[in-house]
């Protein structure tokens, strides 16, 4: 198992006790919050980090009258740096919640303090995180610039682990720009640096996985499968069940790309089993969605498939995972569509559609409109079907899928004609 993860958990348990005994010491709350952030326990991290601001404020109130807290005033500069560190970690909480704007705001505030205090390590750490936020927002040039700031500091101070992380981040930026060869070069350099120290075996395995994902996007399935297997073997040695499950998910996608549906289905089933073994609820839901989706694509709409997708959807709703929620709702809607249960399917596609609109995901929205059009057609609602398909055609066109755009535009025109509608978009 990841030794760093185990050590972090031990620190967390120790600092829970310390924070109970010394609740006024905001540095203890920061250490606890940062450790929780590192292992992605974001709800708990938010609670701990918020304590920093409660205990470090300049004023207290008694009977509604403000009183200056001299201890906070005397340590204002130190507190200011601690607040900035907390901002940088709270940004990851906001990122997990899907709030990119708040994450960017918090990191920008933190960077300003780190720069003024000449704290290069914290600056590089926050700059890498800001680059990740920009990348997820599709602002690749801004992401690249932020990561280069971190890279320059890592090279200046000879921080090999920070440099490796930064190179990996730049690799993912270049993946987003479809510059796959350049991305693979950066991932390979990151892997070499992580492999120099055995304590970074977990990070090295993560980079191997990223090489697989990049190769898959490039269309080099053979290299992708090799990278995934290397990563899986490394996580197997570390007894990282959750990551093994994730790699099996990736291998499933590779088999799909090869057109080997039998292997894909078999591997997806293994990924669900491994996720159950890991007791990682998110990983289980993600793999249930993949496995259930493959079964639907092969026209298997039985009770087991429905349970897989329903379970995944319930989890993503509960945890407010918008992107996964939309995907699960659409896939479950497709199951009901193929069963001929029009109303249930329509409700789920509309749920997915509202989330896709919120996330500004044109392709997902286009897919929802195309399926809603088919349901309307099955219900005999010809004009509504035409309207849905016309909207789908515009969204496919804006996403660069010209073939789908032309197909649905033609279908919408035919449906308007069948409905006897004369005035319609051209």
Secondary structure, DSSP 8 states (H G I E B T S, - for coil): --HHHHHHHHHHHHHHHHHHH-TT-HHHHHHHHHHHHHTT-HHHHHHHHHHHHHHS-SEEEETTEEEE-HHHHHTHHHHHHHHHHHHHHHHHHHHHTT-HHHHHHHHHHHHHHHHHTT-HHHHHHHHHHHHHHHHHTT-HHHHHHHHHHHHHHHHHHT-HHHHHHHHHHHHHHHHHTT-HHHHHHHHHHHHHHHHTSGGGHHHHHHHHHHHHHHHHHHT-HHHHHHHHHHHHHHHHHTT-HHHHHHHHHHHHHHHHHHT-HHHHHHHHHHHHHHHHHHT-HHHHHHHHHHHHHHHHHTT--SHHHHHHHHHHHHHHHHTT-HHHHHHHHHHHHHHHHHHT-HHHHHHHHHHHHHHHHHHT-HHHHHHHHHHHHHHHHHTT-HHHHHHHHHHHHHHHHHTT-HHHHHHHHHHHHHHHHHHT------
